[in-house]
Amino acid sequence: MVFPGKPPWQSLLWLSGIVLATPVTMLLEYVIFEGFDGVRWPPAVMYTGGAIAALVLLIAPRLGPRALPAATIGAAVVAAAAYYPAYDAEGWKERPDLACLLLTPTLALLILLGLVVWRSRKRWVVAAVVIVTASVVAQPAIGRGRLTELVLAFLLLCCVALSCTIGLAARLARRARLRQIEHERLLQRTDFARDLHDFVGHYVTGMVVQARGAQAIAKRSPQQALDTLDGIAEAGTEAMESLHRMVGLLRAEDGVSTAPLATIDEISTMVERFDRGPGPDARLRLPESTDGIPADVGTTAHRVVLEGLTNVRKHGRNVTAVRIDVERADSELVVRVGDDGTVGKISGSGFGLRGLRDRVAEVGGEFEDGPLPTGGWGLEARMPLPSNGGST
């Protein structure tokens, strides 16, 4: 179907109207110059080439990257082949003023050429440029070499160059836009890789801790061990759901996904899940309202809490309590995660902490980690909020 979304009879009606309207328009053009009494039909064959060029122009947006240059080349060949016999007709050479009748087919071919340069492959572009240039420029140039005809040929050559320049500019702009989209997609996938580390590391660490706890209590408290196994199964299911969600985003081909994987509102659910498992108790304090917190800042806050809880499970020693504070203060969001355990070897070179520090910096914030004055280890992130996101 030439016109997608329209029934066949409507497509046929459109095409019929185009086919009939184009030669009629060109014939009226000729009559205006000659008058009804002076109409001579030998040059009418030239209307065929112009009609074909105009017809192809009207359906050009529907043509693919191969059909468009083929149609353009065909229209140029037909227009030239129709013009030259008409030019040899009796009395036609004596009327150089009728060269303006070439306006319709020439303009159509120039627009088609620009579309080809913009949308088609290089080999098609070269072929179309050569053939259209020969068709358009040679028409006035085959005259008697008069100055008027030579000037017209030069002007048409400039028009061809302008058409190619516009098409090339559009082609380069589209290429730059595609490169920008690909760059954004690469950054997004790198961000997803960090999320993959954070989420899977968090869930797997929790499963390992719970499995060891189940082994330790299996003999003296079988029921509690079974409850722990249920927690492991739940954590595994949630890990798979998170993994599937991230893989789905990585496989997305239609642009770059901007939806965050997690938000600040999901922190409470994550802390509750942590608190249900074996290990230290978790206490959470959230702001009264999360309105006005940008999505990227909220997602980063979630990552800070996630990394802090993961590190407690992986590296914490003698930890009995973990405190998570998320508060607004002085137009910034402050996230703190700290435990009361024994401080061991300080190590901030892990991939998780490096990625977290970079992520906080991306939203204009600052990140610190280290031993707390009261004992234990802590993380702190300070991220700026918009001017209307003050304290609550």
ChimeraX attribute file (.defattr): number of C-alpha atoms within 10 A of each C-alpha:
attribute: neighborCount
match mode: 1-to-1
recipient: residues
	/A:1	10
	/A:2	13
	/A:3	14
	/A:4	9
	/A:5	9
	/A:6	11
	/A:7	10
	/A:8	13
	/A:9	9
	/A:10	12
	/A:11	16
	/A:12	15
	/A:13	11
	/A:14	13
	/A:15	17
	/A:16	11
	/A:17	11
	/A:18	18
	/A:19	15
	/A:20	12
	/A:21	15
	/A:22	19
	/A:23	21
	/A:24	13
	/A:25	14
	/A:26	22
	/A:27	16
	/A:28	13
	/A:29	16
	/A:30	21
	/A:31	15
	/A:32	11
	/A:33	14
	/A:34	13
	/A:35	11
	/A:36	11
	/A:37	7
	/A:38	10
	/A:39	15
	/A:40	15
	/A:41	11
	/A:42	15
	/A:43	20
	/A:44	17
	/A:45	17
	/A:46	25
	/A:47	25
	/A:48	21
	/A:49	26
	/A:50	30
	/A:51	26
	/A:52	24
	/A:53	29
	/A:54	26
	/A:55	21
	/A:56	22
	/A:57	25
	/A:58	14
	/A:59	15
	/A:60	19
	/A:61	11
	/A:62	15
	/A:63	15
	/A:64	12
	/A:65	15
	/A:66	13
	/A:67	14
	/A:68	25
	/A:69	28
	/A:70	17
	/A:71	21
	/A:72	28
	/A:73	25
	/A:74	19
	/A:75	28
	/A:76	30
	/A:77	19
	/A:78	19
	/A:79	28
	/A:80	22
	/A:81	16
	/A:82	19
	/A:83	22
	/A:84	16
	/A:85	13
	/A:86	18
	/A:87	22
	/A:88	12
	/A:89	13
	/A:90	11
	/A:91	10
	/A:92	15
	/A:93	15
	/A:94	10
	/A:95	9
	/A:96	13
	/A:97	10
	/A:98	15
	/A:99	15
	/A:100	12
	/A:101	17
	/A:102	19
	/A:103	13
	/A:104	19
	/A:105	27
	/A:106	26
	/A:107	20
	/A:108	22
	/A:109	29
	/A:110	26
	/A:111	20
	/A:112	30
	/A:113	28
	/A:114	25
	/A:115	26
	/A:116	32
	/A:117	25
	/A:118	23
	/A:119	20
	/A:120	19
	/A:121	13
	/A:122	12
	/A:123	9
	/A:124	18
	/A:125	19
	/A:126	14
	/A:127	14
	/A:128	27
	/A:129	23
	/A:130	11
	/A:131	17
	/A:132	25
	/A:133	21
	/A:134	15
	/A:135	22
	/A:136	25
	/A:137	21
	/A:138	17
	/A:139	22
	/A:140	23
	/A:141	17
	/A:142	13
	/A:143	15
	/A:144	11
	/A:145	11
	/A:146	11
	/A:147	9
	/A:148	15
	/A:149	18
	/A:150	18
	/A:151	14
	/A:152	16
	/A:153	19
	/A:154	15
	/A:155	13
	/A:156	21
	/A:157	17
	/A:158	13
	/A:159	18
	/A:160	23
	/A:161	16
	/A:162	14
	/A:163	23
	/A:164	22
	/A:165	15
	/A:166	17
	/A:167	21
	/A:168	18
	/A:169	15
	/A:170	17
	/A:171	19
	/A:172	13
	/A:173	13
	/A:174	14
	/A:175	12
	/A:176	12
	/A:177	12
	/A:178	13
	/A:179	12
	/A:180	12
	/A:181	14
	/A:182	14
	/A:183	13
	/A:184	15
	/A:185	18
	/A:186	14
	/A:187	13
	/A:188	17
	/A:189	19
	/A:190	13
	/A:191	13
	/A:192	18
	/A:193	16
	/A:194	18
	/A:195	21
	/A:196	17
	/A:197	14
	/A:198	21
	/A:199	22
	/A:200	18
	/A:201	19
	/A:202	22
	/A:203	23
	/A:204	16
	/A:205	19
	/A:206	24
	/A:207	22
	/A:208	14
	/A:209	17
	/A:210	22
	/A:211	17
	/A:212	13
	/A:213	18
	/A:214	22
	/A:215	13
	/A:216	12
	/A:217	15
	/A:218	15
	/A:219	10
	/A:220	9
	/A:221	11
	/A:222	13
	/A:223	13
	/A:224	14
	/A:225	20
	/A:226	14
	/A:227	13
	/A:228	24
	/A:229	18
	/A:230	13
	/A:231	20
	/A:232	22
	/A:233	13
	/A:234	15
	/A:235	22
	/A:236	17
	/A:237	13
	/A:238	15
	/A:239	20
	/A:240	15
	/A:241	12
	/A:242	19
	/A:243	16
	/A:244	12
	/A:245	12
	/A:246	19
	/A:247	15
	/A:248	11
	/A:249	18
	/A:250	18
	/A:251	9
	/A:252	12
	/A:253	10
	/A:254	6
	/A:255	11
	/A:256	18
	/A:257	14
	/A:258	10
	/A:259	11
	/A:260	12
	/A:261	13
	/A:262	18
	/A:263	18
	/A:264	21
	/A:265	15
	/A:266	12
	/A:267	23
	/A:268	16
	/A:269	10
	/A:270	14
	/A:271	20
	/A:272	14
	/A:273	15
	/A:274	22
	/A:275	16
	/A:276	13
	/A:277	19
	/A:278	17
	/A:279	19
	/A:280	20
	/A:281	17
	/A:282	20
	/A:283	15
	/A:284	14
	/A:285	13
	/A:286	16
	/A:287	13
	/A:288	10
	/A:289	12
	/A:290	15
	/A:291	10
	/A:292	13
	/A:293	20
	/A:294	16
	/A:295	15
	/A:296	19
	/A:297	24
	/A:298	22
	/A:299	21
	/A:300	26
	/A:301	29
	/A:302	23
	/A:303	25
	/A:304	28
	/A:305	25
	/A:306	21
	/A:307	21
	/A:308	27
	/A:309	26
	/A:310	23
	/A:311	19
	/A:312	24
	/A:313	19
	/A:314	15
	/A:315	15
	/A:316	20
	/A:317	15
	/A:318	13
	/A:319	19
	/A:320	13
	/A:321	17
	/A:322	24
	/A:323	18
	/A:324	24
	/A:325	16
	/A:326	21
	/A:327	19
	/A:328	23
	/A:329	15
	/A:330	12
	/A:331	15
	/A:332	21
	/A:333	23
	/A:334	20
	/A:335	23
	/A:336	21
	/A:337	25
	/A:338	26
	/A:339	29
	/A:340	22
	/A:341	21
	/A:342	14
	/A:343	18
	/A:344	12
	/A:345	7
	/A:346	10
	/A:347	10
	/A:348	12
	/A:349	9
	/A:350	9
	/A:351	12
	/A:352	21
	/A:353	21
	/A:354	12
	/A:355	19
	/A:356	22
	/A:357	19
	/A:358	15
	/A:359	23
	/A:360	21
	/A:361	16
	/A:362	14
	/A:363	16
	/A:364	13
	/A:365	20
	/A:366	17
	/A:367	19
	/A:368	13
	/A:369	19
	/A:370	15
	/A:371	18
	/A:372	14
	/A:373	8
	/A:374	10
	/A:375	13
	/A:376	22
	/A:377	26
	/A:378	22
	/A:379	22
	/A:380	20
	/A:381	24
	/A:382	23
	/A:383	22
	/A:384	21
	/A:385	22
	/A:386	11
	/A:387	10
	/A:388	10
	/A:389	19
	/A:390	16
	/A:391	15
	/A:392	11
